[in-house]
Amino acid sequence: MQEKEISQAVIRRMPRYYRYLGELLEDGVERISSNDLSKRMNVTASQIRQDLNNFGGFGQQGYGYNVKFLYEEIGKILGLNQKHNIIVIGAGNLGQALANYAKFEKLGFVITALFDVNPALEGVTVRGIKIHMLDELEDYCKDHVVDIAALTMPKEKADAIANRLVNLGIQAIWNFAHVDLDLIDKDVVVENVHLSDSLMQLSYNIVKNKQNK
């Protein structure tokens, strides 16, 4: 079955499966039933089976799931068996925080360069990753493989920079700029990360809990 036929809701749950299975592996668990996995994940066993059946199932009746095998297969589904080179546009606090997060590399996501317009940052390194000036972007992309560009920059400039990246052949954008991008190529994959949305959802739940007491 082609991925485009699988709902985004299912795809959003796959990283959770991967994370929980990784924790099971660390705990030395070799196999697990959908019922036991559902208790850990707070997802019904039926939902787990339906989700995994989109990709082939992987379980055996009466045995459950081989944790290591399922972990590796979900990794392949998520493309984690491949290396993904990332550049970060915007080397402020957030951009540098992303560069400092070494765990990305364990998942195959390697930040290779940061870009900024602030001349004071030129040549500075963050965890060994060099900050380049934005006017070097075209030359860098011609000389290096870039799979993903992360935007950690003011929203006013995000559209122009994003379309500049599209023209350079970059097919995936990880967008931290607080704006929905208007791209010239609608086939480019965009993942929007609105940090304030999570805080607002948290705030809502705090208020709701106080009201219920």
C-alpha positions in Angstrom: 0.0 0.0 0.0 1.3 3.4 -0.9 2.0 5.8 1.9 -0.3 8.5 0.4 -3.2 6.1 1.2 -2.4 6.0 4.9 -3.9 8.7 7.1 -1.8 11.4 8.7 -3.3 10.3 12.1 -1.7 6.9 11.7 1.7 8.4 10.6 1.7 10.7 13.6 1.4 7.7 15.9 4.3 5.8 14.3 7.1 7.8 16.1 5.3 7.0 19.4 5.4 3.3 18.6 9.1 3.7 17.7 9.9 5.5 20.9 8.0 3.0 23.2 9.5 0.0 21.4 13.0 1.5 21.9 12.3 1.8 25.6 11.2 -1.9 25.6 14.4 -2.9 23.9 16.4 -1.0 26.5 14.5 -2.9 29.2 15.4 -6.2 27.6 11.8 -7.1 26.5 11.9 -9.4 23.5 8.2 -9.7 22.6 5.0 -7.9 23.5 1.3 -8.4 22.8 -0.8 -5.6 21.4 -2.7 -5.6 24.7 0.4 -5.0 26.7 1.6 -2.4 24.3 -1.7 -0.6 24.5 -1.5 -0.3 28.2 1.9 1.4 27.9 0.9 3.7 25.1 -2.7 4.5 26.1 -3.9 3.4 22.7 -6.3 0.6 22.2 -5.0 -2.8 21.1 -7.4 -2.7 18.2 -6.0 0.7 17.1 -2.4 -0.7 17.3 -3.3 -3.6 15.1 -5.1 -1.4 12.6 -2.2 1.0 12.4 0.4 -1.7 11.9 -1.7 -3.5 9.4 -1.4 -0.5 7.1 2.2 -1.5 6.7 1.9 -5.3 6.8 1.0 -6.3 10.3 4.2 -7.7 11.7 2.5 -9.7 14.5 1.8 -13.4 15.0 -1.4 -14.6 16.6 -0.6 -16.1 20.0 2.9 -14.6 20.0 2.5 -10.9 19.6 5.2 -8.7 18.3 9.0 -9.3 18.2 10.1 -6.0 19.7 13.5 -5.7 18.0 12.0 -6.6 14.6 9.0 -4.3 14.9 11.3 -1.5 16.1 13.6 -1.9 13.1 10.7 -2.1 10.6 9.0 1.0 12.0 12.4 2.7 11.7 12.5 1.8 8.0 8.9 3.0 7.5 9.9 6.4 9.1 13.1 6.5 6.9 15.4 6.3 10.0 17.6 3.7 8.2 18.7 6.5 6.0 20.8 9.6 6.7 19.1 13.0 6.4 21.3 16.1 6.1 19.8 19.2 7.6 20.7 22.9 7.4 19.3 25.4 9.8 18.4 28.9 8.6 18.6 31.2 11.6 21.4 30.7 14.1 19.7 32.5 17.0 18.8 30.8 20.3 16.4 28.2 18.7 18.7 27.4 15.8 21.7 26.9 18.1 19.5 24.8 20.4 18.6 22.5 17.5 22.3 22.2 16.6 23.2 21.3 20.2 20.6 18.5 20.4 22.9 15.5 19.6 20.1 12.9 19.8 18.9 13.9 16.3 22.1 12.2 14.9 21.2 8.9 16.6 18.0 9.0 14.5 19.9 9.7 11.3 19.2 13.5 11.2 22.6 15.3 10.8 22.7 19.1 11.0 25.6 20.0 8.7 25.5 23.8 8.7 23.7 26.9 10.1 23.1 30.1 8.3 22.4 33.7 9.5 22.7 37.3 8.5 24.4 38.5 11.6 28.1 39.1 10.7 29.1 38.6 14.3 28.2 34.9 14.0 30.2 34.3 10.8 32.6 31.3 11.4 31.3 30.6 14.9 30.7 26.9 15.5 28.0 25.2 17.5 29.0 21.7 18.6 31.4 21.7 15.7 28.8 22.9 13.2 29.8 26.1 11.4 27.6 29.1 11.0 27.7 30.5 7.5 26.4 33.8 6.2 23.1 33.6 4.3 24.6 34.8 1.0 26.7 31.5 1.0 23.5 29.4 0.9 23.4 28.8 -2.9 27.1 27.8 -3.1 26.7 25.5 -0.1 23.6 23.7 -1.5 25.4 23.2 -4.8 28.4 21.6 -3.1 26.6 19.5 -0.4 23.6 17.2 -0.2 20.8 18.9 1.7 17.7 16.9 2.5 15.9 19.1 5.0 16.0 22.8 5.8 14.9 24.0 9.2 13.6 27.6 9.4 14.2 29.2 12.8 13.9 32.8 11.7 11.4 35.7 11.8 8.1 34.9 10.1 8.3 38.1 7.9 11.2 36.6 5.9 10.2 32.9 6.0 8.3 32.8 2.7 11.1 34.3 0.7 13.7 32.1 2.3 11.6 29.0 1.9 11.0 29.6 -1.8 14.7 30.3 -2.2 15.4 26.9 -0.7 12.8 25.3 -3.0 14.5 26.8 -6.0 17.7 25.2 -4.8 16.0 21.8 -4.9 15.3 21.2 -1.2 12.2 19.1 -0.9 11.5 19.2 2.8 11.2 22.1 5.2 11.0 21.9 9.0 9.2 25.2 9.8 9.6 26.8 13.2 8.7 30.3 11.8 5.3 31.1 13.2 3.6 31.3 9.8 2.1 29.0 7.2 4.4 29.0 4.2 3.2 29.9 0.8 5.5 27.8 -1.4 5.9 28.0 -5.2 6.2 24.2 -5.3 3.2 22.5 -3.5 4.9 19.1 -3.6 7.6 20.2 -1.1 7.0 18.5 2.3 6.5 21.0 5.1 6.3 20.1 8.8 5.1 23.1 10.9 6.2 23.3 14.5 4.3 25.9 16.5 5.8 25.8 20.0 3.3 28.3 21.4 0.4 26.0 20.3 1.7 23.3 22.7 1.8 25.8 25.5 -1.7 27.1 24.7 -3.0 23.5 24.8 -1.2 23.0 28.1 -2.7 26.2 29.5 -6.2 25.1 28.4 -5.8 21.8 30.3 -4.5 23.6 33.4 -7.6 25.8 33.4 -9.9 22.8 32.8 -8.3 20.8 35.6 -8.8 23.8 38.0 -12.4 24.1 37.0 -13.1 20.4 37.6 -11.7 20.5 41.2 
